[in-house]
């Protein structure tokens, strides 16, 4: 791509300014300003900090029990990857405060190397979103979001947990705000020997399985004028994972990573328009040690410099125009991989029109063009509509084309990298039906997806693997969810039950893809009375093949896992909790050969003032 043309595309849209359909709330600023608009047309599962405490071990556990996603985990706390609707980990976008943070090298995010403490909410969206959130948003996206509050004064909180397998989990957060200034800081640290045993699984011991990570978040916002605000947020992460081994005679290995993310935003908000201009820097560093007592075997450093402008304007009260432009410089340097000081420029322009025909009918249409150095990218599009047909039924339609461009490893790994790869592209359709009767909400969403030019690493005649654009994938299924919430006096009951059926087929072999279960059910029941709270959650996972030939003897058997917890709030500010995970001692796997723990326990203390 011509860098001059990219800069012209970016700065030609910079002078424009954004709108928000909903009334601006003076006391809260959200870094990802697109999320409120996404929720107007798409189903998004929101996980609150209170929900996080139910599954405080890691992000894998949280998503497994509170979303329809399938999480493949190489043992508790080890390498973990997500799958939406039968797609791969590279086809899932991780979005940090509106910025795509998938690895330059792998093209994906390691779920267990992303700290989810310190975020004000985690949003999970199934379905394509490349027009807004870029490469990788094919199967779905996971959004890690922060907000800044004003006029809230001073608040602090502390969460401390002790759990089985010598696991310690600590989180502290403090914030202060007045009518013009807001500041927030948090820190999280967790560590575990993680030496659990599963005797029924060939006397499995999670040898060399310990992990630890530390994360710090800092954010500030200042209203420099009635309609102008400057905001800043930064995150620093340091993690270490020891990879499990089966025998003491094997070499003990480990993986370490250090990530930096920083974002500055200037927001101009008016009644008819507003504009959000962001400058961001993200950095990933990682090292693999083939022997924990020797120097690193391989590693890499990736750096991204990002400029992004989001402009919204109300042409007339019912018609909204949204222009999003972005320019990135991606840099990478590998160690032990043959990737030596590579760089690429990436630019994009997206345009969206939202039409609010009536209070019960709305539409959104979008188009996007990416300009990627040395890679030909397709024109992307999206169309969504929502119709509130009655006070108890509404209908959502969504059609989109999405994509993922090759990662640095795909292009430059030596030996094997292939600089002639084409982006993966996907066409998809979904039709969400939502019913609401009294306090019960039921949604049923059939979907269809067709993916072209899947990138797959295959063996070559020279004895090494190389990526090529291979087969097509057809994925279809249904996602359904029922929710119930009732408050009466001091009683509060919330419950969620979700079911998904996924058929994801390699059209060349007509076989189900690896690690895509046909059926998944998850459910959560949360009851609170005055100062007491009790929750129960469960997850059923159906038959899951672990190879490309649907070999039943190697498949993961269906399983059902249930967790439960109880907590009590004393003297208003102190909450003591106790949890039991895997109550029924189920033997289960999400990855072949690596069983997850049987029954385990934790106790925690939460202080707020």
C-alpha positions in Angstrom: 0.0 0.0 0.0 1.2 3.5 -0.8 1.8 5.1 2.6 1.0 8.6 1.2 -2.4 7.4 0.0 -3.1 5.9 3.5 -2.3 9.2 5.2 -4.5 11.1 2.8 -7.4 8.8 3.5 -6.9 9.1 7.2 -6.6 12.9 7.5 -9.3 13.6 4.9 -11.7 12.1 7.5 -10.1 13.7 10.5 -11.9 17.1 10.8 -15.2 15.4 10.9 -17.1 14.8 14.1 -19.3 12.0 15.8 -22.8 11.6 16.9 -24.6 9.3 19.4 -28.2 8.3 19.0 -28.8 8.1 22.7 -28.7 11.1 25.0 -25.2 11.8 26.3 -24.8 10.9 30.0 -22.8 13.6 31.7 -21.4 11.3 34.4 -20.0 8.4 32.4 -17.5 8.3 29.5 -17.0 4.9 27.7 -13.7 4.4 25.7 -15.3 2.2 23.1 -17.9 4.6 21.8 -19.1 2.2 19.2 -20.4 -0.5 21.6 -23.6 1.4 22.5 -24.4 1.5 18.8 -23.6 -2.2 18.2 -26.1 -3.1 21.0 -28.9 -1.3 19.0 -28.7 -4.0 16.4 -27.0 -7.0 17.8 -27.2 -9.3 20.8 -24.3 -8.7 23.1 -23.7 -10.6 26.4 -22.4 -8.3 29.1 -20.4 -9.7 32.0 -20.2 -7.3 35.0 -17.5 -7.2 37.7 -19.9 -9.0 40.0 -20.2 -11.8 37.4 -16.4 -12.0 37.1 -16.1 -12.9 40.8 -18.0 -16.1 40.1 -15.3 -17.4 37.8 -12.2 -15.6 39.2 -9.6 -18.2 38.1 -9.0 -17.0 34.6 -10.8 -15.6 31.5 -11.2 -19.1 30.0 -13.3 -20.3 33.0 -15.4 -17.1 32.8 -16.2 -17.4 29.1 -16.8 -21.1 29.4 -19.6 -20.8 32.0 -21.1 -17.4 31.0 -21.1 -17.4 27.2 -21.9 -19.7 24.3 -18.2 -19.9 23.2 -16.1 -23.0 23.2 -12.8 -22.6 25.0 -10.0 -25.0 24.3 -7.5 -25.0 27.2 -4.3 -27.0 27.5 -4.8 -27.6 31.2 -6.0 -25.0 33.7 -4.2 -21.7 33.2 -2.2 -22.9 30.2 -2.5 -21.9 26.5 -6.2 -21.3 25.7 -8.1 -20.3 22.5 -11.7 -19.4 21.8 -14.1 -20.6 19.1 -17.3 -18.8 18.1 -19.9 -20.7 15.9 -17.4 -23.2 14.7 -14.6 -20.8 13.7 -10.9 -20.7 14.8 -9.1 -18.7 17.4 -7.7 -16.4 14.6 -11.3 -15.7 13.6 -12.1 -14.2 17.0 -11.2 -10.6 17.6 -10.1 -9.3 21.0 -11.0 -5.6 21.4 -9.5 -3.5 24.1 -11.4 -0.2 24.6 -12.3 -0.2 20.9 -8.8 -1.2 19.6 -8.2 -4.7 18.1 -5.4 -6.3 20.0 -4.9 -9.7 18.3 -1.3 -10.7 18.1 0.7 -9.6 15.0 2.5 -12.9 15.1 -0.2 -15.5 15.8 -3.3 -13.5 14.6 -5.2 -14.4 17.8 -5.3 -13.7 21.5 -4.3 -16.2 24.2 -7.3 -16.2 26.5 -5.3 -17.0 29.6 -2.7 -14.2 28.9 -5.3 -11.5 29.0 -6.2 -10.2 32.4 -9.9 -9.5 32.8 -9.7 -7.8 36.2 -9.9 -4.1 36.2 -12.4 -3.8 33.3 -15.8 -2.2 34.0 -17.5 -4.7 31.7 -16.7 -7.5 29.3 -19.0 -7.7 26.2 -19.2 -10.9 24.1 -20.7 -10.6 20.6 -21.3 -13.5 18.3 -21.2 -12.9 14.6 -19.1 -10.9 12.2 -18.0 -7.3 12.9 -15.1 -6.5 10.6 -16.6 -3.3 9.3 -16.2 -1.8 12.8 -13.6 -3.9 14.5 -11.3 -5.1 11.7 -9.4 -8.2 10.9 -10.4 -11.4 12.8 -13.9 -10.4 13.7 -15.4 -13.3 11.7 -16.9 -15.7 14.3 -17.3 -13.1 17.0 -15.5 -10.6 19.2 -14.6 -10.2 22.9 -14.6 -6.7 24.2 -12.7 -5.5 27.3 -14.1 -2.1 28.2 -13.5 0.6 30.6 -15.4 3.7 31.5 -14.8 6.9 33.4 -17.3 8.4 35.9 -17.6 11.9 37.1 -19.0 13.4 40.3 -18.5 10.1 42.2 -16.0 11.2 44.8 -13.5 8.7 46.2 -14.0 4.9 46.1 -11.7 1.9 46.8 -12.2 -1.9 46.7 -10.1 -4.9 47.5 -10.7 -8.5 46.4 -8.5 -11.3 47.9 -9.0 -15.0 47.3 -7.3 -18.2 48.4 -8.1 -21.4 46.4 -7.1 -25.0 45.8 -3.7 -25.9 44.3 -1.9 -23.1 46.2 -3.7 -20.4 44.2 -3.7 -16.8 45.3 -5.7 -14.1 43.6 -5.6 -10.4 44.6 -7.2 -7.3 43.1 -7.2 -3.6 44.3 -8.9 -0.7 42.7 -9.2 3.1 43.6 -11.0 5.9 41.8 -11.6 9.6 42.4 -13.8 12.0 40.3 -15.3 15.5 40.5 -17.3 17.4 37.9 -14.3 17.9 35.6 -11.7 15.3 36.5 -11.8 11.5 36.9 -8.9 9.1 37.8 -8.9 5.4 38.2 -6.1 2.9 39.0 -6.2 -0.9 39.6 -3.8 -3.8 40.1 -4.2 -7.5 39.8 -1.9 -10.3 40.7 -2.5 -14.1 40.6 -0.3 -17.1 41.1 -0.8 -20.8 41.4 1.3 -23.9 41.8 -1.6 -25.5 39.8 -0.4 -29.0 40.7 -3.8 -30.8 40.6 -4.2 -34.5 40.0 -6.8 -36.5 38.1 -6.2 -40.2 39.0 -9.0 -41.5 36.8 -7.3 -40.0 33.7 -4.3 -42.3 33.6 -3.1 -41.0 36.9 -2.6 -37.5 35.4 -0.6 -35.0 37.4 -0.4 -31.4 36.2 3.4 -31.4 36.5 5.1 -28.1 35.7 1.7 -26.4 35.5 2.3 -23.3 37.6 1.4 -19.8 36.4 1.5 -16.2 37.5 0.5 -12.9 36.1 0.4 -9.2 37.2 -1.6 -6.4 35.6 -1.9 -2.7 36.2 -4.5 -0.3 34.8 -4.4 3.5 34.9 -7.0 5.9 33.4 -7.8 9.6 33.6 -10.2 12.0 31.9 -10.5 15.8 32.0 -13.2 18.0 30.6 -11.2 20.9 29.1 -14.4 22.7 27.9 -18.2 22.1 28.1 -18.1 19.9 24.9 -14.5 18.7 24.9 -12.8 16.0 26.9 -9.3 14.5 26.9 -9.0 10.9 28.2 -6.1 8.5 28.7 -5.9 4.8 29.7 -2.9 2.4 29.9 -2.4 -1.2 30.8 0.7 -3.1 31.7 0.7 -6.9 31.8 3.4 -9.5 32.8 2.6 -13.2 32.7 4.4 -16.5 33.0 3.0 -20.0 32.2 4.8 -23.3 32.7 3.7 -25.8 30.2 2.5 -29.1 31.7 4.6 -32.3 31.0 3.5 -35.9 31.3 6.7 -37.4 32.8 9.3 -36.0 35.1 12.0 -37.1 32.6 10.7 -34.5 30.1 12.3 -31.0 29.8 10.3 -28.4 31.7 9.2 -25.5 29.5 7.7 -22.1 30.0 6.3 -19.1 28.2 6.6 -15.5 29.4 4.9 -12.4 28.0 4.8 -8.7 28.7 2.2 -6.4 27.1 1.7 -2.7 27.0 -1.4 -0.9 25.8 -1.9 2.9 26.0 -4.6 5.1 24.5 -5.3 8.8 24.4 -8.6 10.1 23.2 -10.0 13.6 22.4 -13.8 13.7 22.3 -16.0 16.5 21.0 -19.7 16.0 21.8 -22.5 18.2 20.6 -26.2 17.6 20.1 -26.1 16.9 16.3 -22.5 15.6 16.1 -19.5 14.5 18.0 -16.0 13.2 17.2 -13.7 10.8 18.9 -10.0 10.9 17.8 -7.7 8.3 19.3 -4.0 7.7 19.3 -2.9 4.3 20.6 0.3 2.3 21.1 0.3 -1.5 21.8 3.3 -3.7 22.4 3.6 -7.5 22.8 6.7 -9.2 24.0 7.0 -13.0 24.4 9.7 -15.6 25.1 9.5 -19.4 24.9 12.0 -21.4 27.0 12.5 -25.0 25.8 14.2 -25.6 29.2 13.2 -23.3 32.1 16.8 -23.4 33.3 18.3 -22.2 30.0 18.1 -19.1 27.8 15.0 -18.5 25.7 14.6 -20.7 22.6 12.4 -18.3 20.7 10.4 -15.1 21.1 9.3 -11.9 19.5 8.4 -8.2 19.9 5.4 -6.6 18.1 4.6 -3.0 18.2 1.5 -1.1 16.8 1.1 2.6 16.3 -2.5 3.5 15.7 -4.5 6.5 14.8 -8.3 6.2 14.7 -11.1 8.8 14.1 -14.8 8.1 14.6 -17.2 10.7 13.3 -21.0 10.7 13.7 -23.4 13.2 12.4 -27.2 13.5 12.5 -28.2 14.6 9.0 -31.8 14.7 10.1 -33.3 13.5 13.4 -33.9 10.0 11.9 -30.8 9.7 9.8 -27.3 9.2 11.2 -24.0 9.1 9.2 -20.9 7.5 10.8 -17.4 7.6 9.3 -14.5 5.6 10.9 -11.0 5.9 9.6 -7.9 4.2 10.9 -4.2 4.0 10.1 -1.7 1.6 11.7 2.0 0.8 11.5 2.6 -2.8 12.5 6.2 -3.8 13.4 7.6 -7.1 14.4 10.9 -8.7 15.2 11.2 -12.4 15.9 13.8 -14.5 17.7 14.4 -18.1 16.6 11.7 -17.7 13.9 13.5 -16.1 11.0 11.2 -13.0 11.3 13.6 -10.1 11.2 12.4 -6.5 11.5 9.2 -6.7 9.4 6.8 -3.8 9.1 3.5 -3.1 7.3 1.1 -0.2 7.0 -2.6 -0.8 7.4 -5.3 1.8 6.6 -9.1 1.5 6.5 -12.2 3.6 5.9 -15.6 2.6 7.0 -18.9 4.3 6.4 -22.2 3.5 8.1 -25.7 4.9 7.7 -28.3 4.3 10.5 -31.9 5.1 9.8 -34.4 5.2 12.6 -37.6 4.9 10.5 -39.9 4.8 13.5 -39.5 4.1 17.2 -40.1 0.4 16.4 -38.0 0.1 13.2 -34.3 0.8 12.6 -31.7 -0.1 10.0 -27.9 0.1 9.7 -25.8 -0.4 6.5 -22.0 -0.2 6.4 -19.2 -0.6 3.9 -15.4 -0.8 4.5 -12.2 -0.9 2.5 -8.9 -1.9 4.0 -5.5 -0.9 2.5 -2.9 -3.4 3.6 0.7 -3.2 2.4 1.4 -6.0 -0.1 -2.0 -7.7 0.5 -5.1 -7.3 -1.6 -8.1 -6.9 0.7 -11.8 -7.3 -0.2 -14.5 -4.7 0.2 -16.5 -5.5 3.3 -20.1 -4.8 4.0 -22.8 -5.2 6.7 -26.5 -4.7 6.9 -28.7 -5.0 10.1 -32.3 -4.3 10.9 -34.4 -4.4 14.0 -38.1 -4.4 14.1 -40.1 -4.3 17.4 -43.2 -5.9 15.9 -45.1 -6.0 19.2 -44.4 -5.3 22.8 -43.5 -9.0 23.3 -41.6 -9.8 20.0 -38.8 -8.2 18.0 -36.9 -9.4 15.0 -33.2 -8.7 14.1 -31.7 -9.4 10.7 -27.9 -9.3 10.1 -25.9 -9.9 6.9 -22.2 -9.2 6.6 -18.9 -9.9 4.8 -15.9 -10.1 7.1 -12.2 -11.1 6.8 -8.9 -11.9 8.4 -5.6 -10.9 6.8 -2.5 -13.2 7.3 -0.4 -12.8 10.4 3.4 -12.2 10.6 4.0 -15.9 11.3 1.8 -16.8 8.2 3.8 -14.5 6.0 7.4 -14.5 7.3 8.1 -17.6 9.5 11.3 -19.3 8.3 11.3 -21.8 6.9 7.7 -22.0 5.6 6.2 -18.4 5.5 4.1 -17.7 2.5 4.0 -14.0 1.3 1.4 -14.9 -1.4 -1.4 -15.7 1.0 -4.8 -14.2 0.5 -7.0 -13.0 3.4 -9.7 -15.3 4.7 -13.2 -14.0 3.9 -16.6 -14.9 5.2 -20.2 -14.3 4.3 -22.8 -14.7 7.0 -26.4 -14.3 7.9 -28.4 -14.5 11.1 -32.0 -13.9 12.1 -32.6 -13.2 15.8 -36.1 -13.7 17.3 -36.7 -12.3 20.8 -39.8 -12.8 22.9 -40.6 -11.0 26.1 -43.4 -12.2 28.4 -43.5 -10.6 31.8 -40.1 -11.0 33.4 -38.9 -13.7 30.9 -36.9 -13.0 27.7 -36.3 -15.7 25.1 -34.0 -15.3 22.1 -33.6 -17.8 19.2 -31.0 -17.0 16.6 -30.4 -19.3 13.5 -27.3 -18.4 11.6 -25.3 -19.4 8.5 -21.7 -18.7 7.6 -19.5 -19.5 4.6 -15.7 -19.0 4.9 -13.4 -18.9 1.9 -9.6 -19.3 1.6 -9.0 -20.8 5.1 -5.3 -20.5 6.0 -3.9 -23.9 7.1 -0.3 -25.0 7.8 0.4 -28.2 5.9 3.6 -30.3 5.5 5.7 -29.8 2.4 8.0 -32.1 0.5 11.0 -30.4 2.1 10.0 -31.6 5.5 8.6 -28.4 7.1 5.2 -26.9 7.3 3.9 -24.0 5.3 0.6 -22.1 5.3 -1.6 -22.1 2.2 -5.2 -21.0 1.4 -7.0 -24.3 1.4 -10.6 -25.3 1.8 -13.9 -23.7 2.4 -15.9 -24.0 5.6 -19.7 -24.0 6.0 -21.0 -23.3 9.5 -24.6 -23.2 10.5 -26.6 -23.7 13.7 -28.7 -22.0 16.3 -28.1 -20.1 19.5 -30.9 -19.6 22.0 -31.0 -18.0 25.4 -33.7 -17.5 28.1 -33.3 -14.9 30.8 -35.4 -14.3 33.9 -35.1 -11.5 36.5 -37.4 -10.8 39.4 -37.1 -8.3 42.3 -39.4 -8.4 45.2 -38.6 -6.5 48.4 -35.2 -7.8 49.6 -35.4 -10.7 47.2 -33.6 -10.7 43.8 -33.5 -13.7 41.4 -31.6 -13.7 38.1 -31.2 -16.7 35.8 -29.8 -17.4 32.4 -29.9 -20.6 30.3 -28.3 -20.8 26.9 -28.1 -23.5 24.3 -26.1 -23.6 21.0 -26.0 -26.2 18.2 -23.0 -25.9 15.8 -22.4 -27.7 12.6 -19.1 -26.5 11.1 -18.0 -28.5 8.1 -14.9 -28.7 5.9 -16.6 -28.7 2.5 -13.7 -30.6 1.0 -14.0 -33.6 3.3 -17.5 -33.0 4.6 -16.2 -33.6 8.2 -16.8 -31.5 11.3 -13.9 -29.2 12.2 -11.7 -30.1 15.2 -12.7 -28.9 18.6 -16.1 -27.7 17.6 -18.8 -29.4 19.8 -22.2 -30.0 18.3 -24.0 -29.0 21.5 -23.3 -26.7 24.4 -25.6 -25.6 27.3 -24.7 -23.1 30.0 -26.7 -21.7 32.8 -26.5 -19.4 35.8 -28.9 -18.9 38.7 -28.2 -16.0 41.1 -30.3 -15.4 44.2 -29.9 -12.6 46.7 -31.7 -11.9 49.9 -30.7 -8.8 51.9 -27.0 -9.5 52.8 -26.9 -13.1 51.5 -26.2 -14.2 47.9 -26.1 -17.7 46.4 -25.4 -18.7 42.9 -25.3 -22.0 40.9 -23.9 -22.4 37.4 -23.6 -25.3 35.1 -22.2 -26.2 31.6 -22.9 -29.2 29.3 -20.6 -29.8 26.4 -21.4 -32.3 23.7 -19.3 -34.7 21.7 -16.2 -32.9 20.4 -13.9 -34.4 17.7 -10.1 -33.8 18.2 -9.0 -34.7 14.6 -10.1 -34.0 11.0 -11.6 -37.5 10.4 -14.3 -37.6 13.0 -12.6 -40.5 14.8 -14.9 -41.4 17.6 -12.3 -43.2 19.8 -10.2 -40.0 20.0 -13.2 -37.6 20.6 -13.9 -35.8 23.8 -16.9 -37.4 25.5 -19.8 -35.2 26.6 -19.7 -33.8 30.1 -21.6 -31.7 32.6 -19.8 -29.5 35.2 -21.5 -27.5 38.0 -20.1 -24.8 40.3 -21.7 -23.0 43.2 -20.9 -20.2 45.6 -22.3 -18.3 48.6 -21.4 -14.9 50.0 -22.5 -12.6 52.9 -22.1 -8.9 53.2 -21.3 -7.7 56.7 -21.2 -4.1 58.0 -22.2 -2.9 54.5 -18.6 -2.9 53.2 -17.3 -6.4 53.8 -18.3 -9.4 51.8 -17.0 -13.0 52.5 -17.5 -15.7 49.9 -17.0 -19.4 49.5 -17.0 -21.3 46.2 -17.0 -25.0 45.1 -16.1 -25.7 41.5 -16.9 -29.0 39.7 -19.2 -30.1 42.5 -19.8 -33.5 41.0 -16.1 -34.3 40.5 -16.6 -34.6 36.7 -13.6 -35.9 34.7 -13.6 -33.6 31.6 -11.3 -32.2 28.9 -11.5 -29.3 26.6 -8.2 -30.4 24.9 -7.1 -33.9 24.4 -4.7 -35.4 27.0 -5.1 -32.4 29.4 -7.9 -33.0 31.9 -9.2 -30.0 34.0 -9.4 -30.2 37.8 -11.9 -32.2 39.7 -13.7 -30.6 42.7 -11.8 -27.6 44.1 -12.6 -24.8 46.5 -11.9 -21.1 47.2 -12.6 -18.5 49.8 -12.5 -14.8 49.2 -12.9 -11.4 50.9 -14.2 -8.3 49.2 -13.9 -4.9 50.8 -15.6 -1.7 49.3 -15.6 1.8 50.7 
